Amino acid sequence: MPHFAEGIARFQREVFPAKAGLFARLATVHRPGTLFIGCSDARVVPELITQTDPGELFVIRTAGNLVPAHTPGADGVTAGVEYAVTVLGVRDVVVCGHSACGAMTALAEGHDLGSAPAVAAWLRHADASLARAAVGGTVDVAALVRENVAAQLANLATHPSVARALAAGEVRLHGWVFDIADGTVEELPATASTALAA
Ligand SMILES: [Zn+2]
């Protein structure tokens, strides 16, 4: 991984000095304003898309930007959501889907995931998204991406930490879709779950 060493060296030489003051403050303060939940896809880089500095986004990335609905018991996504909302007190939560999503494509096209059973099981968290997108017959990937963002926002609202913050008017939920080919970000209309925060 030679390019990593080169990148780290360039970061320390060219990037860090220009932001030394910011990093000095961040050394003792962690107060991001936004929880950004995006896909693990390497082409969807939250800080690049939003042009935000270190310290601004608390990021959770999962395959398909899926947020399992709340269930009793701990898991990494739930812990991250709860920490961001309850402990850090973020004011905004973004769920960001994207064009050409591998997870959504696999679901829309019914790919055989027999060799990746964990992926297949994880993608079940998009069952509702798929069910809605499938009304009328064939599933369009772009339509599924949008339905999935809405479904994950609804799932998010089932988490007690989010439900409490929504009821108190302390957090707003947003659904985005990033287009890789043209760099646009579309904000989806407020859904029932996001409207709770209006
Ligand atoms: Zn994706």
Boltz pocket constraint, residues with backbone or C-beta under 6 A from the ligand:
constraints:
  - pocket:
      binder: B
      contacts: [[A, 39], [A, 40], [A, 41], [A, 62], [A, 63], [A, 64], [A, 65], [A, 98], [A, 100], [A, 101], [A, 102], [A, 103], [A, 104]]
      max_distance: 6.0
